[in-house]
Amino acid sequence: MSERAIRQRAEHLASTLPPLLVAAERVAATVAQGVHGRRRVGSGETFWQFRRYEHGDGAQAIDWRQSAKTDRLFVRQNEWEAAQSVWLWRDSSPSMRYQSRFGPCEKLERASLLMLAIAALLVRGGERIARLTPEGVDGGTPATGQAALTRMAEGLMLDSQDASGGASIPPIRRLPRHAHVVFFGDFLEPIEEIDLVVREYTEAGVQGHLVQVLDPSEEDLPFSGRTQFQGTEGEGSLIVGRAQSLRQEYHQRFSSHAEALQRLTTAAGWSHTVHRTETPPQTPLLGLYQAMAEGLA
């Protein structure tokens, strides 16, 4: 790539990155107001709370000073302070560029917003984040703080500018046991391909979350009359005289795929969130964050 091309790309990135980050952090701030902090009991040194003594607690766990104030025994609990590492991936294949007249934005744009917003929430909670790429982990080891969030946003924007797109299936990488992955995409590929990725990570002891981003037309097929359907990834085109005649069979096949996806994530112990671009991003983000809070505890 020439020096001029690099400079132009950098200028374009600089002009688009701030609004994306601002939007993601605004969404994250809204969600953060609706959830409690992910504080949890553990082996840290920071005091969290007292709780009633329970059968099975060791005598060394009793806080005798607090217990002396009443006729009950209390155990002192400290807060868990070990940060977890979370790897995030976003589908940047051509199908994510799809936007019908029924959706306010491309699926790629919404997936980027959700990914940065959950990253911002995780950073607020002290967790370490990294972007999963076909080459490995972008930026090296997972990190926390604003610098890690900015680096992730930069990587997403550079990927978005790649006209060739990327893989529609998450890469399989060796990650530490008990790590977490969060995948954002439309997940409309054959269920066998998705199942392979989920099983590989599950068998390695990695916990995961799938966020399925869809344009409303992909689920509803609201078209009527003579309609031309154009494949987004080189599948060709199809002209249908009465598009509404396909709706019932299409809904059956779409529902079958959705049910299969739900079954495989449930069997793996993963969460599965479906988000349509015409709905507010805060709703799926809240559900995802709460599901992750349980797994990271």
N, C-alpha and C positions, 0 to 999 in steps of 0.2 A: 504494500500500500504506500502511495506517495506521501510526502510530507504535507502537501496541500490537502489530500484526502483525510489524513489523520487530524489535521487542524479543523477541517470542516466538521468532522464527526465529533470532535471534542466541543466545538462551539454549539453544535446541535444538542449534545448531551447537557451542557451547562444551561441551556435555555429551557429544557424540558424536565430536568431532574428536580429542581426545587418544587414545582407544583405537585409532582408525584409524591415527594416526601411529605410535603405539607398536608396533602389530602390523606395520606396514610396515617400520619400522626394525629390528624383531627379525628379520623374514624377510631383510632386506638384510644384516644382520650375519652371519646363518648362511651366506648365499651368499658373502659376502666372504671367509669363512674357507676356502672351497674353491677360490678362484681367486687367481692371482697378480696383482699390481698391473698396471695397463695402461701401464706405462712403455714408452717407445718412443724410438728414435733420432730426432733432429731438430736444429733450429737453436737450441735453448735454450742457457743458460750453465751448467747444472748437469751435472757429470760423471756419466756412467752406467757405462761399462765400457770396457775395451780389447778389441780383437779383432785377429786376425791380418790382416796386410796382404794384399790381394787384387789380382789383375791389374785395372787400370783405376782404382785409387785414385790420387789425385794425391799428389805428394811433400809438399805442404803439409799433408796429413792425417796424416802419420807423426808419432808421438810419439817423438822421438829419445832422450829420457831413458829411457823404458820399454824401447825397443828395445835400448839399450846394455847392459841387464842380461842379455841372452841373445844368441843368434846369429840371432834372427828379428826381423822388422819388425812393429811393432804400430801400429794406428790408434786414436786416442782418439775415443770417441763421447760426445756430450752427449745429454741427454734433451730430447725435444720438449716444449715448455712452452705451446704455443698451445692454449687451451681451445676445444673444439668446442661448437656449439649444437645442442640436440636439442629438437624440438617433440613433445609427447605429446597424444594424443586418446583419449577413451574414449566408446564408444557408451552413451548414456543413454536410448535409446528404450524403449518399454514391453516389448519382447521380452526385454530384459535383466533384467526383474523376475522372470523365470520361475525357479521352483524346484520340482522334483518331489520326491517322497518318497525318491528315490534320491540326491539331492544335499544336501549339508550347508548350502548357502547359495544366495542368489540369484546369478545370473551377474554382476549389477551390483556386488555386494559384492566378489566375487573379482577382477573387473576393476579396481576401485578399489584394492584391496590390491596387485595386481601393478604397477599404474601408479605408485603412490607408492613401492613398494619399488625399482623400477628407477630412479626419480627420485632416491631416497636414495643408491643406488650411484653414479649419475652425479655427484651432488654431492660424494660422497667422493672421486671421481676428478678433481675440479676442473672438470668440464664445466658448461656453462650450460644451464638447462632453462626451458621455457615450455609452457603449456597451450594447445593449439590449439582455438579456439572458432569458431562460425559468424560471430561478429563480428570475428574476427581473432586476435590473441595476447592472452591474459588477462594483465593486469599489465604490458603494454608489452613491452619487449625482454627476451630471455632473460637470466636471472641465475643465480647460484650461491649456495650457502650455505643455512643453515637458514631464513632468511626466504623464500627462493624456494620451498622445500619446503612451508612452512606455507601460503603463498599458494595453492599448487597444491591442497593438501588442502582448504582452505576452498572453493575453486571447485568441487571435486568434490562436496563435501557439499551446497552450495547447489543444484547441478544435480540431485542425488539427491532433493532435497525438492520439485522441480518436478513436480507431478502430470501435467503434459501430456507430460513426457518430451522427448526431443530427436531429432535426425536419426540414422538408423541407418547413414549413410554419411559418412565424414570430409569436412569441407569442403575445397575446393581454394583454397589461398592462395599468394600469391607469396612464396617463401622464398629465402634466399641459395643460390646454387649450392654443392653439396657439403654442404648441411645434412642433418640426419637427422630422420626422422619415425618415431614408434612409435605404431601404432594398436591399440587394444584393443576387441574387439567379438565378436559371434557370427558375423558375416559369412555369414549365411544368405540374404542378398538375392540377386537375380539376378546371375549372374557378370558380365554386361555392365556393370552399374552399378559393381561393384568394380573391374573392369578399367579403366574410364574414369578413376577416381581414381588408380590406380596408374600408368597411362600418363602422365597429366598431370604428376605429380610426377617420374617418371623422365625424361621429356623435358626437364624443367627442371633436371636434374642433381642431384636430391635422392635420397638413399639412404633406404630404408625397411625397416620390420619390421612384420609383421602377427602379432598374438597373438590367436588364435581361442579364445574362452572358451565352453565348452559344458556344459550339464547332461548327465549320463550318459544320461538317457532320450531326449535328442535324437538321439543316435547309435545307441542300442541298441533303442529302441522296445520296452521290456520288458512292455508292457501285454497283458493277456489278458481274454477275455470281453467283455461289454457295456461299452463305454467311450465317454465323451463327450469329444471334443477341442474345446477352446475357443481361438479365435484370440486372440493377445495384442494385436493392433493393429487390431482392428475387422474381422477376416476372417469373423466369425460362428462358429458351432459345427457340429459334425458328430458324430452318434451312430453308432457302429459296433457291430454285434452280436457279432462275433468279431474283436477288435483284432489278434490274432495272425495272422490271414489277410492282413494288410497288410504284415507284417514283411519278407518277401523283396523285394517291389517297393520298399518304403521304403528298405531297405538299399542297393539298387541305385541309386536316385536320390540318396541321401545320398552314397554313394561317388563317383558321377559328379561331383557338385558339389565334393567335397573334392579330387578329382583335377584338376578344372579350376582350382580356386583354387591348387593347388600348381604347376601349369604356368605360370600367369600370373605368380606371384611369382618363380619360377625364371627365367623369361624376362627379368624386370625386374632380376634380380640382388638381389632382396629376400629376407629370411629370412621363414619362415612357421612359427610355433609353434602347436601345438594343445594346449589344456589343458582337462581335464575337472575340474569342481569337486570331485569326490570324491577327487582326488589332491592330494598336497602342493604348495603353491605354489612351494616352493624349486626343484623340478625344472625347470619351464619358465623360471623366472627365471634360473637358471644358464645354460641354453642361450641365452637372449636376450642376457644380458650378454656371453657369450663371442662371439656373433655380432656384437654391437655393437663389442666391443673390436677385432675385425679391421677393421671398417669405419672406426672412428674413428682407427685408427693412421695 
